[in-house]
Amino acid sequence: MSTHLINTPRRLLLKQAAASTALVVAAPLTRAALGNRSTVDVTEGPYFVDELLNRPDIRVDPSDGSTQEGLLLLLSVTVSTLDTTTGATKPLPGAFVDLWHCNAQGLYSDVSSNGTVGKKFLRGYQVSDKQGKVQFRSIYPGWYSGRSPHIHCKVRQYSNGAKSSELTTQFFFDEQLTQLVYTDTMLPYYTHGLPDQPHSTDQVYNGNNSCIPGAVAGDSLKLTLARTAKYVTAKFDILIDASNRCASAETNSGGGGGGGTPPTGGMPPGMTPPTT
C-alpha cells in the first residue's frame, strides 16, 4: 500500500455525512478556463475500445448483466464550443461523449492483460443534448500501478456520417476525497490500498499544456466534486476551440497492455448526425 496519502479514519467521513455536509472540491483552473481556452487534449492510453454502447449507466456489463461494485458516481459533462478571440461559448449538441475507466480493483473491461476480454463494464457513450450536456452513472474509479485515479473521455463530432473532429482528455479526482473513499472499510476499494502514484508524479497529470506556458495538464483537468454518504457528484466543462487546440505531452511513457480492436468507419450504428 502506498504511503503517499495519509490513511484518514473512516469516522471523519461518517461525521461529515451525519452533519449533512457534502465534501465539496473546487477546480479553480477548470472553471477559470470557461471562455478562456480549449480543454487540453491528452493521451488516449492503451485501454480504449470502441464498444459502441449508447447508455447512461455504464456500471452494468451487458455481456452477463453484472453490475460493478463501488461508490456511485453521478458525472455530468457539458460540451461547448469556444471562440478565444471573442471569449464567447455556446453549447455543442449532438457530440458523442465516450467514457471509460477501471473498476474498484484497477481493471479495465475487454483488455487481454486484465483477463477481461469480452466484458464491457465501465464503458459507454452519450450524445449531448441542446445544452451540450451528457450525464452518466458510474462508480468512483479505482487505480492501477503507475497512474493516479482518473477517467478517460473522448468527444467526437460527425458530419454526413463521418467523423469530423475528436478531442481526447482525462479527468482527475481530488486526492483528499480519493483518500476518504479508498480507506472506507465498507467499500470495495479498501482491499486494494492507496494509489502508488499521486498527482505529483502521474505522467499524464504532469504533462505540459501547450496553451499555458509552465502549466501542467492536470491543473485544468480536475473534476468539480461533491460527496454525500451514498454517492459522489462530479462535473466538468469541456471547451473546444477548433482554431486553437491545446495539446499535452506526457512526462514519460506508461505501461499497460492493449485492449480489443476498435472498429473503423463512420458514426455509431443507428445514430443520425445532427443537422445543426
C-alpha positions in Angstrom: 0.0 0.0 0.0 1.3 3.4 -0.9 2.3 5.9 1.8 1.9 8.9 -0.4 -1.6 9.6 1.2 -2.4 9.7 4.9 -4.8 6.9 5.9 -7.7 9.0 7.2 -10.1 7.3 9.7 -13.5 6.4 8.4 -15.1 8.2 11.3 -14.2 11.5 9.7 -16.3 10.7 6.6 -19.2 9.5 8.8 -19.1 12.6 10.8 -19.3 14.7 7.7 -22.2 12.7 6.3 -24.1 12.8 9.7 -23.8 16.6 9.6 -25.3 16.5 6.1 -22.4 18.4 4.8 -21.0 17.4 1.5 -17.3 17.5 0.8 -17.0 19.9 -2.0 -13.9 20.1 -4.0 -13.4 23.0 -6.4 -11.4 23.0 -9.6 -10.5 26.7 -9.9 -8.5 26.4 -13.1 -11.1 24.3 -14.8 -13.8 26.9 -14.0 -11.5 29.8 -15.0 -11.0 28.2 -18.4 -14.6 28.8 -19.3 -14.5 31.3 -22.1 -10.7 31.3 -22.0 -9.0 28.3 -23.6 -9.7 25.0 -25.1 -9.7 21.8 -22.9 -6.3 20.2 -23.2 -6.0 17.0 -25.3 -4.1 14.2 -23.6 -3.2 10.7 -24.5 -5.9 8.1 -25.2 -3.9 5.5 -23.4 -3.8 1.8 -24.2 -7.3 0.8 -23.0 -9.8 2.5 -25.3 -12.2 0.0 -27.0 -14.9 1.4 -29.2 -17.7 -0.8 -27.8 -20.5 1.5 -29.3 -22.6 1.2 -26.1 -25.0 4.1 -26.1 -26.2 4.2 -22.4 -26.2 6.5 -19.4 -25.4 3.8 -16.8 -22.1 2.2 -17.5 -21.9 0.1 -14.4 -23.7 -2.8 -15.9 -21.9 -5.3 -18.0 -24.2 -6.2 -20.9 -22.3 -9.4 -21.5 -23.5 -11.0 -18.3 -25.8 -8.5 -16.6 -23.5 -8.0 -13.6 -23.0 -4.6 -12.0 -19.7 -3.2 -10.9 -19.4 -2.6 -7.2 -18.2 0.7 -5.9 -19.3 4.1 -4.7 -21.9 5.6 -7.0 -20.6 8.4 -9.2 -23.0 10.8 -10.9 -21.0 12.5 -13.7 -22.2 15.4 -15.7 -20.2 16.7 -18.7 -21.1 19.9 -20.6 -19.5 20.3 -24.1 -19.3 23.8 -25.6 -17.5 25.4 -28.5 -15.2 28.2 -27.7 -14.0 31.3 -29.6 -10.9 32.5 -27.9 -10.9 35.7 -30.0 -14.2 36.9 -28.6 -14.4 34.7 -25.4 -17.9 33.5 -26.5 -19.0 30.0 -25.8 -22.1 28.1 -26.9 -23.4 24.6 -26.2 -22.5 21.8 -28.6 -25.4 19.5 -29.2 -25.0 16.2 -31.0 -21.5 15.4 -29.7 -20.7 11.8 -28.9 -19.1 11.7 -25.5 -17.4 8.4 -24.5 -16.2 7.5 -21.0 -14.1 4.5 -19.9 -12.2 3.8 -16.7 -11.1 0.9 -14.5 -13.1 -0.7 -11.7 -12.5 -0.7 -8.0 -9.7 -3.2 -8.3 -8.0 -1.3 -11.1 -9.2 -3.5 -14.0 -10.5 -2.3 -17.4 -13.0 -4.4 -19.3 -12.2 -6.0 -22.6 -8.5 -5.9 -22.1 -6.4 -9.1 -22.6 -3.7 -8.2 -20.0 -6.5 -7.7 -17.4 -8.1 -11.0 -18.2 -11.4 -9.3 -19.1 -11.8 -9.9 -22.8 -15.5 -9.9 -23.8 -16.5 -7.9 -20.7 -17.9 -4.4 -21.3 -18.2 -2.8 -17.9 -17.5 0.9 -17.3 -17.6 1.9 -20.9 -20.3 3.8 -22.8 -21.2 7.0 -24.6 -24.0 9.6 -24.6 -25.0 12.2 -27.2 -25.0 15.7 -25.9 -28.4 17.5 -25.7 -29.3 21.0 -26.8 -27.5 22.4 -23.8 -24.4 20.3 -24.7 -24.9 18.1 -21.6 -24.5 14.4 -21.0 -25.0 12.5 -17.7 -23.5 9.2 -16.7 -24.0 6.8 -13.7 -20.8 5.0 -12.9 -18.6 4.2 -9.9 -15.7 6.1 -8.3 -12.8 4.6 -10.3 -10.1 2.5 -8.7 -6.4 2.7 -9.6 -3.7 0.6 -11.1 0.1 0.8 -10.8 1.7 3.8 -12.4 -1.3 6.0 -12.6 -3.3 8.4 -10.4 -7.1 7.7 -10.3 -8.7 9.1 -13.5 -11.5 8.8 -16.1 -10.9 8.8 -19.8 -13.2 10.9 -22.0 -13.4 11.2 -25.8 -15.6 13.7 -27.6 -16.4 13.1 -31.3 -18.4 15.1 -33.8 -19.8 13.7 -37.1 -20.7 15.3 -40.4 -22.6 13.4 -43.1 -21.9 10.2 -41.2 -18.2 10.6 -41.0 -16.1 11.8 -38.0 -15.2 15.5 -38.4 -13.4 16.1 -35.1 -12.2 14.5 -31.9 -10.9 15.6 -28.5 -9.5 13.1 -26.0 -8.8 14.0 -22.5 -8.8 12.7 -18.9 -10.5 13.7 -15.7 -8.7 13.7 -12.3 -10.0 13.5 -8.7 -9.2 15.4 -5.6 -6.7 13.4 -3.6 -8.3 14.1 -0.2 -11.6 12.7 -1.4 -9.9 9.7 -3.0 -8.2 9.1 0.3 -11.5 9.1 2.1 -13.1 6.7 -0.4 -10.2 4.3 -0.6 -9.8 3.9 3.2 -13.5 3.3 3.8 -13.7 -0.3 5.0 -17.3 -0.6 3.8 -16.3 0.0 0.1 -14.5 -2.5 -2.2 -11.5 -0.1 -2.7 -10.2 -0.8 0.8 -8.6 -4.1 0.0 -6.7 -2.6 -3.0 -5.0 0.0 -0.9 -3.9 3.5 -1.9 -2.5 4.6 -5.3 1.2 4.2 -5.9 1.2 7.4 -7.9 -0.1 10.8 -6.6 -0.8 13.6 -8.9 2.7 15.0 -8.3 4.3 12.0 -10.2 1.5 11.0 -12.6 2.8 11.1 -16.2 -0.4 12.5 -17.7 -1.3 14.9 -15.0 2.2 16.4 -15.2 2.3 16.6 -18.9 2.6 20.1 -20.4 -0.3 22.3 -21.6 0.6 23.9 -24.9 -1.7 26.8 -24.3 -0.4 27.7 -20.8 3.4 28.1 -20.6 4.8 26.4 -17.4 1.4 24.8 -16.5 0.8 21.1 -16.2 -2.2 19.5 -17.9 -3.8 18.1 -14.8 -4.2 21.5 -13.2 -7.1 22.2 -15.7 -8.5 18.6 -15.7 -9.8 18.3 -12.1 -13.4 17.4 -11.7 -15.6 19.6 -9.5 -16.8 17.1 -6.9 -19.3 16.8 -4.0 -19.5 13.9 -1.6 -22.6 12.6 0.3 -22.8 9.5 2.3 -24.1 7.4 -0.6 -22.7 8.9 -3.8 -20.3 11.4 -5.4 -21.4 14.0 -7.9 -18.9 15.2 -10.5 -19.0 17.9 -13.1 -16.7 19.0 -15.9 -17.0 21.6 -18.7 -15.3 20.6 -21.9 -14.4 23.5 -24.2 -13.5 23.0 -27.8 -11.8 25.8 -29.8 -11.3 24.4 -33.3 -8.8 27.1 -34.2 -6.6 26.9 -31.1 -6.5 23.4 -29.6 -4.4 22.7 -26.5 -2.1 19.7 -26.5 -0.1 17.8 -24.0 3.0 15.5 -24.0 3.4 13.0 -21.1 6.3 13.3 -18.8 7.2 9.7 -19.6 5.7 6.6 -21.2 3.2 4.5 -19.4 2.8 0.7 -19.3 -0.2 -1.5 -19.7 -1.4 -3.8 -22.4 -3.8 -3.1 -25.2 -7.5 -3.7 -25.3 -9.6 -5.0 -28.1 -9.6 -3.7 -31.7 -11.7 -0.6 -32.2 -13.9 -0.8 -35.3 -13.3 1.5 -38.2 -15.7 3.6 -40.2 -18.3 6.3 -39.6 -20.5 7.1 -36.7 -22.0 4.5 -34.4 -24.8 2.4 -36.0 -28.4 3.5 -35.6 -27.5 7.1 -34.9 -28.2 10.1 -37.1 -25.9 13.1 -37.1 -27.5 16.4 -36.1 -28.3 18.8 -38.9 -27.5 21.9 -36.7 
